[in-house]
Amino acid sequence: MSAITVSRQLGSLGFEVAETAADLLGFRLVWRDVINQAGRIAGSPEAALAAIDDLGLLGICPSPEACLAYRQAVQQIMQELADQGNVVIIGRAGQQILSGWPEVLHVRVIAPRTLRIERVAVRQEISKESAFAQVEASDRRRRSYLKRFYNVQWDDPNLYDLVINTAHLTPRAAAQIIARTLFDPLFSSHEPASPRHETPLQSARN
């Protein structure tokens, strides 16, 4: 039983890579369903909606207590998914929450910023200036989330087993690299965290 976490930059084709990897492996793809389920468990749909809003455009700011309950629920759900195995989890600090878990491969998907801007501009049919603003805002939001609540750097390569640059790779080619790595006998599964089911969560701050 294996699991994969995927951290991605906006415009890196990270979602497409994760989706293709899940299809190749016959794994379940988990993304916003983690967010929605955590929101229900925490009893705070506002927190779930804020988490979905990666660019921060909605201006939603739930209470610190709601945010903490949401993150605790996300942690619980991710650990249950990892126990079940055969899953690809996109985002939501999976690389940190499941750090040290056995049979979990942590992947980061990146691409040069200029290329990411071009991809966003083409996909959304917007100007490169607008695409640049979206890429910058997304990077800032994701970097801040990992730093604020888990005290780690989003782009720290030590958080990942595999970093894939899609500048010259299709999503399928990147997904094949992930699949080969996961089942390569040279890939050493991690020792479980101690204690296994506990990951420190910082209290929400204003």
C-alpha positions as CSV (number, residue, x, y, z in Angstrom):
1,M,0.0,0.0,0.0
2,S,1.5,3.3,-1.1
3,A,0.6,7.0,-1.2
4,I,1.9,10.0,-3.0
5,T,1.8,13.7,-2.0
6,V,2.1,16.3,-4.7
7,S,3.1,19.9,-4.1
8,R,2.9,22.1,-7.1
9,Q,3.5,25.6,-8.4
10,L,0.7,27.4,-10.3
11,G,1.4,26.9,-14.0
12,S,3.7,23.9,-13.4
13,L,1.1,21.4,-14.7
14,G,1.2,19.8,-11.2
15,F,-2.4,18.9,-11.2
16,E,-2.2,17.2,-14.6
17,V,0.9,15.3,-13.4
18,A,-0.9,14.1,-10.3
19,E,-4.0,13.2,-12.2
20,T,-2.0,11.2,-14.8
21,A,0.0,9.5,-12.1
22,A,-3.2,8.4,-10.3
23,D,-4.6,7.1,-13.6
24,L,-1.4,5.2,-14.4
25,L,-1.2,3.6,-11.0
26,G,-4.9,3.0,-10.5
27,F,-4.8,5.2,-7.4
28,R,-7.5,7.5,-6.0
29,L,-6.9,11.2,-6.7
30,V,-7.6,13.4,-3.7
31,W,-7.7,17.1,-3.8
32,R,-10.6,19.4,-2.8
33,D,-12.5,16.5,-1.3
34,V,-10.0,16.6,1.6
35,I,-10.8,20.3,2.0
36,N,-14.5,19.8,1.9
37,Q,-14.5,16.8,4.3
38,A,-12.2,18.7,6.7
39,G,-14.6,21.6,6.6
40,R,-17.5,19.3,7.6
41,I,-15.6,17.7,10.4
42,A,-14.5,21.0,11.7
43,G,-18.0,22.4,11.4
44,S,-16.5,25.4,9.5
45,P,-17.4,25.7,5.8
46,E,-15.8,29.2,5.9
47,A,-12.4,27.7,6.6
48,A,-12.8,25.2,3.8
49,L,-13.8,27.9,1.4
50,A,-10.8,30.0,2.4
51,A,-8.5,27.0,1.9
52,I,-9.9,26.6,-1.6
53,D,-9.3,30.2,-2.4
54,D,-5.5,29.9,-3.0
55,L,-5.3,33.4,-4.4
56,G,-7.0,35.0,-1.4
57,L,-9.5,36.9,-3.6
58,L,-12.5,36.2,-1.5
59,G,-11.2,38.0,1.6
60,I,-12.5,35.3,3.9
61,C,-10.9,35.3,7.3
62,P,-12.4,32.7,9.7
63,S,-11.6,32.7,13.4
64,P,-8.2,31.3,14.7
65,E,-10.2,28.5,16.4
66,A,-12.0,27.6,13.1
67,C,-8.7,27.5,11.2
68,L,-7.1,25.3,13.8
69,A,-10.0,22.9,13.8
70,Y,-9.8,22.7,10.0
71,R,-6.1,22.0,10.0
72,Q,-6.5,19.3,12.6
73,A,-9.3,17.7,10.5
74,V,-7.1,17.8,7.4
75,Q,-4.3,16.1,9.3
76,Q,-6.7,13.4,10.5
77,I,-8.0,12.8,7.0
78,M,-4.6,12.6,5.4
79,Q,-3.3,10.1,7.9
80,E,-6.4,7.9,7.3
81,L,-5.8,8.1,3.6
82,A,-2.1,7.2,4.0
83,D,-3.2,4.2,6.1
84,Q,-5.6,3.1,3.4
85,G,-2.9,3.6,0.7
86,N,-3.2,3.7,-3.1
87,V,-3.8,7.4,-3.1
88,V,-2.4,10.6,-4.7
89,I,-2.9,13.6,-2.5
90,I,-2.6,17.1,-4.0
91,G,-1.5,20.0,-1.8
92,R,-2.7,20.9,1.7
93,A,0.7,20.5,3.3
94,G,0.7,16.7,2.7
95,Q,4.5,16.7,2.4
96,Q,4.7,17.9,6.0
97,I,1.7,16.2,7.6
98,L,2.9,12.8,6.2
99,S,6.6,13.5,6.6
100,G,8.4,10.3,7.7
101,W,5.5,8.0,7.0
102,P,6.4,4.7,5.4
103,E,5.5,4.0,1.8
104,V,4.7,7.7,1.1
105,L,6.5,9.4,-1.8
106,H,6.6,13.2,-1.6
107,V,6.8,14.9,-5.0
108,R,7.2,18.6,-5.9
109,V,6.3,19.7,-9.4
110,I,8.0,22.9,-10.6
111,A,8.7,24.9,-13.8
112,P,10.5,28.2,-14.7
113,R,8.4,31.2,-13.7
114,T,8.4,32.7,-17.2
115,L,6.9,29.4,-18.5
116,R,4.4,29.2,-15.7
117,I,3.2,32.7,-16.5
118,E,2.9,31.8,-20.2
119,R,0.9,28.7,-19.4
120,V,-1.5,30.6,-17.1
121,A,-2.0,33.4,-19.6
122,V,-2.8,30.9,-22.4
123,R,-5.0,28.7,-20.3
124,Q,-7.1,31.5,-18.8
125,E,-6.9,33.8,-21.9
126,I,-5.5,36.7,-20.0
127,S,-2.6,39.1,-20.4
128,K,0.9,38.1,-19.2
129,E,0.7,40.9,-16.7
130,S,-2.4,39.4,-15.1
131,A,-0.9,35.9,-15.2
132,F,2.2,37.2,-13.5
133,A,0.1,38.6,-10.7
134,Q,-1.7,35.3,-10.3
135,V,1.5,33.3,-10.2
136,E,3.1,35.7,-7.7
137,A,0.0,35.7,-5.4
138,S,-0.3,31.9,-5.5
139,D,3.4,31.3,-4.7
140,R,3.2,33.8,-1.8
141,R,0.0,32.3,-0.4
142,R,1.3,28.7,-0.5
143,R,4.7,29.7,0.9
144,S,3.0,31.6,3.7
145,Y,0.7,28.7,4.6
146,L,3.6,26.2,5.1
147,K,5.7,28.7,7.0
148,R,2.9,30.0,9.2
149,F,1.3,26.8,10.3
150,Y,4.1,24.2,10.0
151,N,7.2,26.4,10.2
152,V,8.8,24.9,7.0
153,Q,9.9,26.4,3.7
154,W,7.5,25.4,0.9
155,D,10.4,25.2,-1.6
156,D,12.8,23.3,0.7
157,P,14.0,20.3,-1.4
158,N,14.5,18.3,1.8
159,L,10.7,18.0,2.2
160,Y,10.5,16.0,-1.0
161,D,11.8,12.7,-2.4
162,L,11.4,13.8,-6.0
163,V,11.4,17.3,-7.6
164,I,10.2,17.3,-11.2
165,N,10.7,20.2,-13.6
166,T,8.0,20.2,-16.4
167,A,9.8,22.7,-18.6
168,H,10.6,19.8,-21.0
169,L,8.3,17.1,-19.8
170,T,4.7,16.3,-20.6
171,P,2.4,15.4,-17.6
172,R,2.5,11.8,-18.8
173,A,6.3,11.7,-18.9
174,A,6.4,13.2,-15.4
175,A,3.8,10.7,-14.1
176,Q,5.8,7.8,-15.5
177,I,8.9,9.0,-13.5
178,I,6.7,9.1,-10.4
179,A,5.4,5.6,-10.9
180,R,8.8,4.2,-11.6
181,T,10.2,5.9,-8.5
182,L,7.5,4.6,-6.3
183,F,8.0,1.0,-7.1
184,D,11.7,1.1,-7.7
185,P,13.5,-1.2,-5.2
186,L,16.1,1.5,-4.7
187,F,13.4,3.8,-3.3
188,S,13.7,3.3,0.5
189,S,10.5,3.8,2.4
190,H,10.8,6.2,5.4
191,E,10.8,5.2,9.0
192,P,7.5,6.1,10.6
193,A,7.3,9.4,12.5
194,S,7.5,9.2,16.3
195,P,4.8,9.0,17.5
196,R,3.4,8.0,14.1
197,H,0.1,9.7,14.2
198,E,1.1,13.0,15.6
199,T,2.2,16.1,13.7
200,P,2.6,19.3,15.6
201,L,0.2,22.0,14.6
202,Q,0.9,25.6,15.5
203,S,-2.0,27.6,17.0
204,A,-3.7,29.9,14.5
205,R,-2.3,33.4,14.5
206,N,-3.9,36.6,13.3
